[in-house]
């Protein structure tokens, strides 16, 4: 998964920012993540996710150099 794919999934499945960050994190953990720069050290991404009640800074990176899972925080 890339940040673009995760963003689309969050927008399609959720009505709140909280739901979107939780969904994007779960999907990336299950199916893997790769950053656009495609290096383990440089493959991190950041995204602001906001609704009318809450705002989150979603940060994510691959958990290993093969991108098999993800580490994320919001």
PDB file of N, CA, C and O in Angstrom:
ATOM      1  N   UNK A   1       0.836  -1.179   0.000  1.00  0.00           N
ATOM      2  CA  UNK A   1       0.000   0.000   0.000  1.00  0.00           C
ATOM      3  C   UNK A   1       0.883   1.246   0.000  1.00  0.00           C
ATOM      4  O   UNK A   1       1.917   1.289   0.668  1.00  0.00           O
ATOM      5  N   UNK A   2       0.470   2.236  -0.743  1.00  0.00           N
ATOM      6  CA  UNK A   2       1.118   3.540  -0.700  1.00  0.00           C
ATOM      7  C   UNK A   2       0.213   4.505   0.067  1.00  0.00           C
ATOM      8  O   UNK A   2      -0.924   4.159   0.389  1.00  0.00           O
ATOM      9  N   UNK A   3       0.698   5.692   0.358  1.00  0.00           N
ATOM     10  CA  UNK A   3      -0.118   6.683   1.060  1.00  0.00           C
ATOM     11  C   UNK A   3      -1.330   7.077   0.220  1.00  0.00           C
ATOM     12  O   UNK A   3      -2.390   7.379   0.769  1.00  0.00           O
ATOM     13  N   UNK A   4      -1.183   7.078  -1.102  1.00  0.00           N
ATOM     14  CA  UNK A   4      -2.323   7.397  -1.972  1.00  0.00           C
ATOM     15  C   UNK A   4      -3.417   6.345  -1.858  1.00  0.00           C
ATOM     16  O   UNK A   4      -4.595   6.682  -1.739  1.00  0.00           O
ATOM     17  N   UNK A   5      -3.036   5.074  -1.894  1.00  0.00           N
ATOM     18  CA  UNK A   5      -4.028   3.998  -1.768  1.00  0.00           C
ATOM     19  C   UNK A   5      -4.695   4.024  -0.399  1.00  0.00           C
ATOM     20  O   UNK A   5      -5.908   3.845  -0.291  1.00  0.00           O
ATOM     21  N   UNK A   6      -3.897   4.250   0.652  1.00  0.00           N
ATOM     22  CA  UNK A   6      -4.456   4.297   2.002  1.00  0.00           C
ATOM     23  C   UNK A   6      -5.434   5.467   2.149  1.00  0.00           C
ATOM     24  O   UNK A   6      -6.472   5.331   2.796  1.00  0.00           O
ATOM     25  N   UNK A   7      -5.107   6.605   1.553  1.00  0.00           N
ATOM     26  CA  UNK A   7      -6.003   7.765   1.605  1.00  0.00           C
ATOM     27  C   UNK A   7      -7.350   7.445   0.957  1.00  0.00           C
ATOM     28  O   UNK A   7      -8.404   7.770   1.504  1.00  0.00           O
ATOM     29  N   UNK A   8      -7.305   6.814  -0.196  1.00  0.00           N
ATOM     30  CA  UNK A   8      -8.555   6.448  -0.885  1.00  0.00           C
ATOM     31  C   UNK A   8      -9.395   5.495  -0.038  1.00  0.00           C
ATOM     32  O   UNK A   8     -10.614   5.647   0.052  1.00  0.00           O
ATOM     33  N   UNK A   9      -8.751   4.527   0.572  1.00  0.00           N
ATOM     34  CA  UNK A   9      -9.474   3.568   1.416  1.00  0.00           C
ATOM     35  C   UNK A   9     -10.120   4.289   2.596  1.00  0.00           C
ATOM     36  O   UNK A   9     -11.281   4.034   2.914  1.00  0.00           O
ATOM     37  N   UNK A  10      -9.386   5.181   3.244  1.00  0.00           N
ATOM     38  CA  UNK A  10      -9.936   5.946   4.362  1.00  0.00           C
ATOM     39  C   UNK A  10     -11.128   6.788   3.952  1.00  0.00           C
ATOM     40  O   UNK A  10     -12.125   6.855   4.672  1.00  0.00           O
ATOM     41  N   UNK A  11     -11.029   7.434   2.792  1.00  0.00           N
ATOM     42  CA  UNK A  11     -12.136   8.263   2.302  1.00  0.00           C
ATOM     43  C   UNK A  11     -13.350   7.430   1.912  1.00  0.00           C
ATOM     44  O   UNK A  11     -14.485   7.844   2.147  1.00  0.00           O
ATOM     45  N   UNK A  12     -13.128   6.278   1.329  1.00  0.00           N
ATOM     46  CA  UNK A  12     -14.237   5.423   0.885  1.00  0.00           C
ATOM     47  C   UNK A  12     -14.992   4.796   2.042  1.00  0.00           C
ATOM     48  O   UNK A  12     -16.213   4.657   1.984  1.00  0.00           O
ATOM     49  N   UNK A  13     -14.277   4.417   3.093  1.00  0.00           N
ATOM     50  CA  UNK A  13     -14.885   3.614   4.155  1.00  0.00           C
ATOM     51  C   UNK A  13     -15.345   4.402   5.373  1.00  0.00           C
ATOM     52  O   UNK A  13     -16.107   3.879   6.186  1.00  0.00           O
ATOM     53  N   UNK A  14     -14.902   5.643   5.518  1.00  0.00           N
ATOM     54  CA  UNK A  14     -15.117   6.344   6.786  1.00  0.00           C
ATOM     55  C   UNK A  14     -15.788   7.696   6.632  1.00  0.00           C
ATOM     56  O   UNK A  14     -15.675   8.365   5.605  1.00  0.00           O
ATOM     57  N   UNK A  15     -16.502   8.080   7.712  1.00  0.00           N
ATOM     58  CA  UNK A  15     -17.122   9.402   7.768  1.00  0.00           C
ATOM     59  C   UNK A  15     -16.401  10.316   8.750  1.00  0.00           C
ATOM     60  O   UNK A  15     -16.648  11.521   8.759  1.00  0.00           O
ATOM     61  N   UNK A  16     -15.507   9.762   9.585  1.00  0.00           N
ATOM     62  CA  UNK A  16     -14.785  10.577  10.562  1.00  0.00           C
ATOM     63  C   UNK A  16     -13.279  10.432  10.368  1.00  0.00           C
ATOM     64  O   UNK A  16     -12.799   9.445   9.811  1.00  0.00           O
ATOM     65  N   UNK A  17     -12.552  11.433  10.840  1.00  0.00           N
ATOM     66  CA  UNK A  17     -11.094  11.396  10.771  1.00  0.00           C
ATOM     67  C   UNK A  17     -10.544  10.250  11.611  1.00  0.00           C
ATOM     68  O   UNK A  17      -9.606   9.569  11.195  1.00  0.00           O
ATOM     69  N   UNK A  18     -11.114  10.036  12.775  1.00  0.00           N
ATOM     70  CA  UNK A  18     -10.654   8.953  13.658  1.00  0.00           C
ATOM     71  C   UNK A  18     -10.794   7.594  12.965  1.00  0.00           C
ATOM     72  O   UNK A  18      -9.865   6.786  12.989  1.00  0.00           O
ATOM     73  N   UNK A  19     -11.936   7.346  12.356  1.00  0.00           N
ATOM     74  CA  UNK A  19     -12.149   6.108  11.617  1.00  0.00           C
ATOM     75  C   UNK A  19     -11.125   5.970  10.496  1.00  0.00           C
ATOM     76  O   UNK A  19     -10.576   4.888  10.291  1.00  0.00           O
ATOM     77  N   UNK A  20     -10.865   7.048   9.775  1.00  0.00           N
ATOM     78  CA  UNK A  20      -9.927   6.996   8.647  1.00  0.00           C
ATOM     79  C   UNK A  20      -8.516   6.631   9.088  1.00  0.00           C
ATOM     80  O   UNK A  20      -7.885   5.776   8.466  1.00  0.00           O
ATOM     81  N   UNK A  21      -7.999   7.267  10.163  1.00  0.00           N
ATOM     82  CA  UNK A  21      -6.632   6.936  10.582  1.00  0.00           C
ATOM     83  C   UNK A  21      -6.551   5.510  11.109  1.00  0.00           C
ATOM     84  O   UNK A  21      -5.566   4.816  10.857  1.00  0.00           O
ATOM     85  N   UNK A  22      -7.571   5.065  11.836  1.00  0.00           N
ATOM     86  CA  UNK A  22      -7.574   3.686  12.332  1.00  0.00           C
ATOM     87  C   UNK A  22      -7.640   2.694  11.175  1.00  0.00           C
ATOM     88  O   UNK A  22      -6.926   1.692  11.178  1.00  0.00           O
ATOM     89  N   UNK A  23      -8.477   2.960  10.204  1.00  0.00           N
ATOM     90  CA  UNK A  23      -8.622   2.079   9.042  1.00  0.00           C
ATOM     91  C   UNK A  23      -7.333   2.036   8.227  1.00  0.00           C
ATOM     92  O   UNK A  23      -6.862   0.955   7.874  1.00  0.00           O
ATOM     93  N   UNK A  24      -6.760   3.200   7.925  1.00  0.00           N
ATOM     94  CA  UNK A  24      -5.512   3.242   7.151  1.00  0.00           C
ATOM     95  C   UNK A  24      -4.398   2.504   7.879  1.00  0.00           C
ATOM     96  O   UNK A  24      -3.628   1.775   7.255  1.00  0.00           O
ATOM     97  N   UNK A  25      -4.306   2.684   9.191  1.00  0.00           N
ATOM     98  CA  UNK A  25      -3.279   1.992   9.965  1.00  0.00           C
ATOM     99  C   UNK A  25      -3.464   0.482   9.970  1.00  0.00           C
ATOM    100  O   UNK A  25      -2.499  -0.266   9.816  1.00  0.00           O
ATOM    101  N   UNK A  26      -4.698   0.036  10.146  1.00  0.00           N
ATOM    102  CA  UNK A  26      -4.981  -1.403  10.148  1.00  0.00           C
ATOM    103  C   UNK A  26      -4.687  -2.038   8.788  1.00  0.00           C
ATOM    104  O   UNK A  26      -4.095  -3.116   8.719  1.00  0.00           O
ATOM    105  N   UNK A  27      -5.096  -1.377   7.716  1.00  0.00           N
ATOM    106  CA  UNK A  27      -4.861  -1.909   6.368  1.00  0.00           C
ATOM    107  C   UNK A  27      -3.364  -1.989   6.084  1.00  0.00           C
ATOM    108  O   UNK A  27      -2.885  -2.993   5.557  1.00  0.00           O
ATOM    109  N   UNK A  28      -2.626  -0.939   6.429  1.00  0.00           N
ATOM    110  CA  UNK A  28      -1.184  -0.934   6.184  1.00  0.00           C
ATOM    111  C   UNK A  28      -0.461  -1.985   7.019  1.00  0.00           C
ATOM    112  O   UNK A  28       0.482  -2.616   6.541  1.00  0.00           O
ATOM    113  N   UNK A  29      -0.896  -2.177   8.258  1.00  0.00           N
ATOM    114  CA  UNK A  29      -0.287  -3.201   9.107  1.00  0.00           C
ATOM    115  C   UNK A  29      -0.539  -4.594   8.540  1.00  0.00           C
ATOM    116  O   UNK A  29       0.345  -5.449   8.565  1.00  0.00           O
ATOM    117  N   UNK A  30      -1.733  -4.813   8.036  1.00  0.00           N
ATOM    118  CA  UNK A  30      -2.091  -6.133   7.506  1.00  0.00           C
ATOM    119  C   UNK A  30      -1.461  -6.413   6.143  1.00  0.00           C
ATOM    120  O   UNK A  30      -0.954  -7.511   5.916  1.00  0.00           O
ATOM    121  N   UNK A  31      -1.486  -5.441   5.236  1.00  0.00           N
ATOM    122  CA  UNK A  31      -1.069  -5.689   3.857  1.00  0.00           C
ATOM    123  C   UNK A  31       0.283  -5.107   3.487  1.00  0.00           C
ATOM    124  O   UNK A  31       0.806  -5.401   2.412  1.00  0.00           O
ATOM    125  N   UNK A  32       0.860  -4.286   4.356  1.00  0.00           N
ATOM    126  CA  UNK A  32       2.173  -3.705   4.091  1.00  0.00           C
ATOM    127  C   UNK A  32       2.087  -2.273   3.612  1.00  0.00           C
ATOM    128  O   UNK A  32       1.024  -1.790   3.223  1.00  0.00           O
ATOM    129  N   UNK A  33       3.238  -1.596   3.648  1.00  0.00           N
ATOM    130  CA  UNK A  33       3.314  -0.199   3.262  1.00  0.00           C
ATOM    131  C   UNK A  33       4.661   0.075   2.612  1.00  0.00           C
ATOM    132  O   UNK A  33       5.685  -0.464   3.032  1.00  0.00           O
ATOM    133  N   UNK A  34       4.653   0.914   1.587  1.00  0.00           N
ATOM    134  CA  UNK A  34       5.904   1.413   1.025  1.00  0.00           C
ATOM    135  C   UNK A  34       5.750   2.900   0.792  1.00  0.00           C
ATOM    136  O   UNK A  34       4.716   3.356   0.305  1.00  0.00           O
ATOM    137  N   UNK A  35       6.779   3.658   1.140  1.00  0.00           N
ATOM    138  CA  UNK A  35       6.776   5.092   0.905  1.00  0.00           C
ATOM    139  C   UNK A  35       7.144   5.380  -0.534  1.00  0.00           C
ATOM    140  O   UNK A  35       7.738   4.542  -1.212  1.00  0.00           O
ATOM    141  N   UNK A  36       6.798   6.544  -0.992  1.00  0.00           N
ATOM    142  CA  UNK A  36       7.081   6.925  -2.380  1.00  0.00           C
ATOM    143  C   UNK A  36       8.581   6.961  -2.667  1.00  0.00           C
ATOM    144  O   UNK A  36       8.992   6.768  -3.812  1.00  0.00           O
ATOM    145  N   UNK A  37       9.408   7.206  -1.638  1.00  0.00           N
ATOM    146  CA  UNK A  37      10.857   7.224  -1.832  1.00  0.00           C
ATOM    147  C   UNK A  37      11.452   5.825  -1.805  1.00  0.00           C
ATOM    148  O   UNK A  37      12.635   5.652  -2.098  1.00  0.00           O
ATOM    149  N   UNK A  38      10.666   4.843  -1.465  1.00  0.00           N
ATOM    150  CA  UNK A  38      10.933   3.400  -1.524  1.00  0.00           C
ATOM    151  C   UNK A  38      12.153   2.901  -0.765  1.00  0.00           C
ATOM    152  O   UNK A  38      12.524   1.741  -0.938  1.00  0.00           O
ATOM    153  N   UNK A  39      12.781   3.696   0.048  1.00  0.00           N
ATOM    154  CA  UNK A  39      13.837   3.211   0.908  1.00  0.00           C
ATOM    155  C   UNK A  39      13.305   3.019   2.310  1.00  0.00           C
ATOM    156  O   UNK A  39      12.414   3.758   2.728  1.00  0.00           O
ATOM    157  N   UNK A  40      13.818   2.053   3.053  1.00  0.00           N
ATOM    158  CA  UNK A  40      13.321   1.787   4.400  1.00  0.00           C
ATOM    159  C   UNK A  40      13.462   3.028   5.273  1.00  0.00           C
ATOM    160  O   UNK A  40      12.530   3.383   5.995  1.00  0.00           O
ATOM    161  N   UNK A  41      14.609   3.688   5.218  1.00  0.00           N
ATOM    162  CA  UNK A  41      14.835   4.869   6.032  1.00  0.00           C
ATOM    163  C   UNK A  41      14.120   6.099   5.484  1.00  0.00           C
ATOM    164  O   UNK A  41      13.778   6.995   6.256  1.00  0.00           O
ATOM    165  N   UNK A  42      13.887   6.168   4.193  1.00  0.00           N
ATOM    166  CA  UNK A  42      13.293   7.364   3.591  1.00  0.00           C
ATOM    167  C   UNK A  42      11.845   7.151   3.168  1.00  0.00           C
ATOM    168  O   UNK A  42      11.251   8.048   2.568  1.00  0.00           O
ATOM    169  N   UNK A  43      11.268   6.009   3.456  1.00  0.00           N
ATOM    170  CA  UNK A  43       9.939   5.691   2.973  1.00  0.00           C
ATOM    171  C   UNK A  43       8.806   6.112   3.877  1.00  0.00           C
ATOM    172  O   UNK A  43       7.692   5.615   3.715  1.00  0.00           O
ATOM    173  N   UNK A  44       9.035   6.999   4.816  1.00  0.00           N
ATOM    174  CA  UNK A  44       7.969   7.456   5.701  1.00  0.00           C
ATOM    175  C   UNK A  44       7.092   8.483   5.000  1.00  0.00           C
ATOM    176  O   UNK A  44       7.548   9.199   4.109  1.00  0.00           O
ATOM    177  N   UNK A  45       5.841   8.546   5.408  1.00  0.00           N
ATOM    178  CA  UNK A  45       4.885   9.510   4.854  1.00  0.00           C
ATOM    179  C   UNK A  45       4.109  10.142   5.995  1.00  0.00           C
ATOM    180  O   UNK A  45       4.025   9.576   7.085  1.00  0.00           O
ATOM    181  N   UNK A  46       3.552  11.293   5.749  1.00  0.00           N
ATOM    182  CA  UNK A  46       2.771  12.025   6.724  1.00  0.00           C
ATOM    183  C   UNK A  46       1.530  12.582   6.037  1.00  0.00           C
ATOM    184  O   UNK A  46       1.586  12.985   4.875  1.00  0.00           O
ATOM    185  N   UNK A  47       0.416  12.604   6.752  1.00  0.00           N
ATOM    186  CA  UNK A  47      -0.839  13.034   6.165  1.00  0.00           C
ATOM    187  C   UNK A  47      -1.712  13.662   7.249  1.00  0.00           C
ATOM    188  O   UNK A  47      -1.846  13.097   8.335  1.00  0.00           O
ATOM    189  N   UNK A  48      -2.294  14.798   6.977  1.00  0.00           N
ATOM    190  CA  UNK A  48      -3.254  15.406   7.902  1.00  0.00           C
ATOM    191  C   UNK A  48      -4.645  14.866   7.562  1.00  0.00           C
ATOM    192  O   UNK A  48      -5.056  14.861   6.402  1.00  0.00           O
ATOM    193  N   UNK A  49      -5.361  14.415   8.593  1.00  0.00           N
ATOM    194  CA  UNK A  49      -6.702  13.863   8.422  1.00  0.00           C
ATOM    195  C   UNK A  49      -7.616  14.643   9.358  1.00  0.00           C
ATOM    196  O   UNK A  49      -7.445  14.616  10.577  1.00  0.00           O
ATOM    197  N   UNK A  50      -8.595  15.341   8.771  1.00  0.00           N
ATOM    198  CA  UNK A  50      -9.398  16.294   9.544  1.00  0.00           C
ATOM    199  C   UNK A  50     -10.886  16.132   9.217  1.00  0.00           C
ATOM    200  O   UNK A  50     -11.268  15.968   8.058  1.00  0.00           O
ATOM    201  N   UNK A  51     -11.712  16.182  10.258  1.00  0.00           N
ATOM    202  CA  UNK A  51     -13.154  16.301  10.053  1.00  0.00           C
ATOM    203  C   UNK A  51     -13.645  17.503  10.876  1.00  0.00           C
ATOM    204  O   UNK A  51     -12.824  18.276  11.370  1.00  0.00           O
ATOM    205  N   UNK A  52     -14.935  17.671  11.029  1.00  0.00           N
ATOM    206  CA  UNK A  52     -15.453  18.844  11.733  1.00  0.00           C
ATOM    207  C   UNK A  52     -15.280  18.771  13.247  1.00  0.00           C
ATOM    208  O   UNK A  52     -15.521  19.769  13.926  1.00  0.00           O
ATOM    209  N   UNK A  53     -14.870  17.625  13.806  1.00  0.00           N
ATOM    210  CA  UNK A  53     -14.677  17.475  15.250  1.00  0.00           C
ATOM    211  C   UNK A  53     -13.230  17.238  15.677  1.00  0.00           C
ATOM    212  O   UNK A  53     -12.842  17.638  16.775  1.00  0.00           O
ATOM    213  N   UNK A  54     -12.427  16.595  14.831  1.00  0.00           N
ATOM    214  CA  UNK A  54     -11.078  16.210  15.224  1.00  0.00           C
ATOM    215  C   UNK A  54     -10.094  16.393  14.069  1.00  0.00           C
ATOM    216  O   UNK A  54     -10.472  16.425  12.898  1.00  0.00           O
ATOM    217  N   UNK A  55      -8.831  16.511  14.439  1.00  0.00           N
ATOM    218  CA  UNK A  55      -7.752  16.584  13.449  1.00  0.00           C
ATOM    219  C   UNK A  55      -6.613  15.689  13.914  1.00  0.00           C
ATOM    220  O   UNK A  55      -6.271  15.668  15.096  1.00  0.00           O
ATOM    221  N   UNK A  56      -6.025  14.949  12.974  1.00  0.00           N
ATOM    222  CA  UNK A  56      -4.923  14.041  13.275  1.00  0.00           C
ATOM    223  C   UNK A  56      -3.786  14.258  12.291  1.00  0.00           C
ATOM    224  O   UNK A  56      -4.009  14.622  11.136  1.00  0.00           O
ATOM    225  N   UNK A  57      -2.590  14.037  12.750  1.00  0.00           N
ATOM    226  CA  UNK A  57      -1.411  13.942  11.889  1.00  0.00           C
ATOM    227  C   UNK A  57      -1.098  12.446  11.833  1.00  0.00           C
ATOM    228  O   UNK A  57      -0.691  11.859  12.836  1.00  0.00           O
ATOM    229  N   UNK A  58      -1.285  11.838  10.683  1.00  0.00           N
ATOM    230  CA  UNK A  58      -1.064  10.404  10.476  1.00  0.00           C
ATOM    231  C   UNK A  58       0.343  10.226   9.915  1.00  0.00           C
ATOM    232  O   UNK A  58       0.657  10.753   8.848  1.00  0.00           O
ATOM    233  N   UNK A  59       1.186   9.487  10.626  1.00  0.00           N
ATOM    234  CA  UNK A  59       2.552   9.230  10.175  1.00  0.00           C
ATOM    235  C   UNK A  59       2.740   7.725  10.057  1.00  0.00           C
ATOM    236  O   UNK A  59       2.288   6.964  10.912  1.00  0.00           O
ATOM    237  N   UNK A  60       3.411   7.303   8.990  1.00  0.00           N
ATOM    238  CA  UNK A  60       3.529   5.877   8.714  1.00  0.00           C
ATOM    239  C   UNK A  60       4.861   5.570   8.042  1.00  0.00           C
ATOM    240  O   UNK A  60       5.383   6.379   7.274  1.00  0.00           O
ATOM    241  N   UNK A  61       5.405   4.389   8.340  1.00  0.00           N
ATOM    242  CA  UNK A  61       6.588   3.886   7.650  1.00  0.00           C
ATOM    243  C   UNK A  61       6.545   2.368   7.636  1.00  0.00           C
ATOM    244  O   UNK A  61       5.847   1.744   8.436  1.00  0.00           O
ATOM    245  N   UNK A  62       7.296   1.788   6.725  1.00  0.00           N
ATOM    246  CA  UNK A  62       7.363   0.327   6.631  1.00  0.00           C
ATOM    247  C   UNK A  62       8.048  -0.219   7.879  1.00  0.00           C
ATOM    248  O   UNK A  62       8.965   0.404   8.414  1.00  0.00           O
ATOM    249  N   UNK A  63       7.603  -1.376   8.338  1.00  0.00           N
ATOM    250  CA  UNK A  63       8.199  -1.958   9.542  1.00  0.00           C
ATOM    251  C   UNK A  63       9.491  -2.711   9.243  1.00  0.00           C
ATOM    252  O   UNK A  63      10.260  -3.011  10.156  1.00  0.00           O
ATOM    253  N   UNK A  64       9.730  -3.015   7.984  1.00  0.00           N
ATOM    254  CA  UNK A  64      10.993  -3.626   7.577  1.00  0.00           C
ATOM    255  C   UNK A  64      11.303  -3.202   6.146  1.00  0.00           C
ATOM    256  O   UNK A  64      10.474  -2.562   5.499  1.00  0.00           O
ATOM    257  N   UNK A  65      12.453  -3.540   5.658  1.00  0.00           N
ATOM    258  CA  UNK A  65      12.867  -3.076   4.330  1.00  0.00           C
ATOM    259  C   UNK A  65      12.050  -3.682   3.192  1.00  0.00           C
ATOM    260  O   UNK A  65      12.124  -3.186   2.068  1.00  0.00           O
ATOM    261  N   UNK A  66      11.280  -4.727   3.440  1.00  0.00           N
ATOM    262  CA  UNK A  66      10.446  -5.334   2.401  1.00  0.00           C
ATOM    263  C   UNK A  66       9.014  -4.784   2.393  1.00  0.00           C
ATOM    264  O   UNK A  66       8.228  -5.139   1.515  1.00  0.00           O
ATOM    265  N   UNK A  67       8.671  -3.933   3.345  1.00  0.00           N
ATOM    266  CA  UNK A  67       7.345  -3.323   3.369  1.00  0.00           C
ATOM    267  C   UNK A  67       6.222  -4.286   3.682  1.00  0.00           C
ATOM    268  O   UNK A  67       5.096  -4.081   3.227  1.00  0.00           O
ATOM    269  N   UNK A  68       6.494  -5.332   4.447  1.00  0.00           N
ATOM    270  CA  UNK A  68       5.475  -6.354   4.718  1.00  0.00           C
ATOM    271  C   UNK A  68       4.444  -5.934   5.760  1.00  0.00           C
ATOM    272  O   UNK A  68       3.384  -6.550   5.868  1.00  0.00           O
ATOM    273  N   UNK A  69       4.744  -4.902   6.515  1.00  0.00           N
ATOM    274  CA  UNK A  69       3.815  -4.383   7.503  1.00  0.00           C
ATOM    275  C   UNK A  69       4.095  -2.898   7.671  1.00  0.00           C
ATOM    276  O   UNK A  69       4.782  -2.303   6.841  1.00  0.00           O
ATOM    277  N   UNK A  70       3.579  -2.297   8.718  1.00  0.00           N
ATOM    278  CA  UNK A  70       3.764  -0.854   8.887  1.00  0.00           C
ATOM    279  C   UNK A  70       3.798  -0.487  10.365  1.00  0.00           C
ATOM    280  O   UNK A  70       3.261  -1.191  11.220  1.00  0.00           O
ATOM    281  N   UNK A  71       4.445   0.631  10.630  1.00  0.00           N
ATOM    282  CA  UNK A  71       4.429   1.269  11.931  1.00  0.00           C
ATOM    283  C   UNK A  71       3.738   2.612  11.714  1.00  0.00           C
ATOM    284  O   UNK A  71       4.119   3.369  10.821  1.00  0.00           O
ATOM    285  N   UNK A  72       2.738   2.905  12.515  1.00  0.00           N
ATOM    286  CA  UNK A  72       2.017   4.161  12.307  1.00  0.00           C
ATOM    287  C   UNK A  72       1.620   4.773  13.651  1.00  0.00           C
ATOM    288  O   UNK A  72       1.560   4.094  14.676  1.00  0.00           O
ATOM    289  N   UNK A  73       1.357   6.052  13.610  1.00  0.00           N
ATOM    290  CA  UNK A  73       0.883   6.793  14.774  1.00  0.00           C
ATOM    291  C   UNK A  73       0.016   7.939  14.278  1.00  0.00           C
ATOM    292  O   UNK A  73       0.248   8.482  13.198  1.00  0.00           O
ATOM    293  N   UNK A  74      -0.974   8.299  15.066  1.00  0.00           N
ATOM    294  CA  UNK A  74      -1.835   9.444  14.725  1.00  0.00           C
ATOM    295  C   UNK A  74      -1.998  10.306  15.952  1.00  0.00           C
ATOM    296  O   UNK A  74      -2.682  11.328  15.901  1.00  0.00           O
TER     297      UNK A  74
END
